[in-house]
Amino acid sequence: MREIPLTMREIPVTIPGRPYVVHLGRGLAERLGEVLTPLGRARLAVVSSPPIWERHRSRIARGLEGAAWTEVVVPDGEKSKKAATLQRIYDAFVEARLGRDALVIALGGGVVGDMAGFAAATYMRGVDWVPVPTTLLAMVDSSLGGKVGINHPRAKNMIGAFHQPRAVIADPLFLETLDARQRQAGAYEILKCGIIGDRALFDALRSAPPALEGWPAAALDDAIAGACRLKAEVVSRDEREGSLRRVLNLGHTLGHAFEAVTSYRRFTHGEAVGWGLIGAAAISRRRGRLPESDFETIAAAVDGLGPRPGLASLSAERVLDAVARDKKAREGRVPFVLPVAIGKVEIAADVATGEVLAALDELRARSARRPKRS
């Protein structure tokens, strides 16, 4: 049996009272039990989705050899991220007689992680959990930071909690089974981290091939580590999105709105965020906060990662309504994260409706000129 890879990286998330480590290394899934042993949990529940479980069950079984564990397989996709699916997870936990000493393992993408994490946060008033992300998007975004929850029919992630994991196990070998669209979705989130605070990471993604097709493994692993480090630094300083952590929402205010008005069916989360990144940059440029050259560089970097579904058919009224319902709204205002340079952002609480409409018009025009994903 192989030992834990010598190339494993450990990225600390130093949240006061709940610190943990992101373990990043190829082959870690087959050493899962060894990595989890220090947590001292007696009973495990692995929550996953049908395609992921079918594809990766044997690796997880080898990793958990000798441990007592229960499998919980639930539907995946944003359409399934709802109360009915959450109830199925609770039912499985009760049937398996999981107690307060249980450990929930979330094997899958961001949807599975959000649901399993929320189930862990609320079952018996909170049990431990560990995300094992199988998508690039989940590795660099949703698996780290403790934000868990489900969607409301009219707003994404409206029902949720902060529940920090005990560890994150990121094995890039999972990514070898992803299709181009899933890789591209994750790449937008890495690019976002570069725009927020890491020019070298931004430049790496800017020079990467579309959908990261054929990108060397070392470059991919470095990019994952870079994005995780940036997010770990931010959430360690602001666990519950009081101020600083809001910067991680760059591209998400419009991105979540685009997902909501299309019933989570047209865009991947990353594709919606990609449009949102350009939209935020457009607002910042109109305000005179972002130089034209930086706007064009950001927009070209987003477009360089590959095609996205178009925006022409989206109702401006419905997008504005979805923006207004954003869960980060305060006193009727929705804060926007705006880039002011590549590697620097600011939070603006006074973005007017006219500014959002102008950004939408620009995005529509850009969408009409760009190749679209069918």
Buried (B, 14 or more C-beta within 10 A) or exposed (E): EEEBBEEBBEBEBEBEEBEBBBBBBBBBBBBBBBBBEEEEBEBBBBBBBEEBBEBBBEBBBBBBEEBEBBBBBBBBEBEBBBEEBBEBBBEBBEEBEBEEEBBBBBBBBBBBBBBBBBBBBBBEEEBBBBBBBBBBBBBBBBBBBBBBBBBBEEBBBBBBBBBBBBBBBBBBBBBEEBEEBBBBBBBBBBBBBBBBBBBEBBBBBBEBEBBBEEBEEEBBBBBBBBBBBBBBBBBBBBBEBEEBBBBBBBBBBBBBBBBBBBEBEBBBBBBBBBBBBBBBBBBBBBBEBBBEEBBEBBBEBBBBBBBBBBBEEBEBEEBBBBBBBBBBEEEEBBBBBBBBBBBBBBBBEEBEEEBBBBBBEBBBEBBEEBEEBE
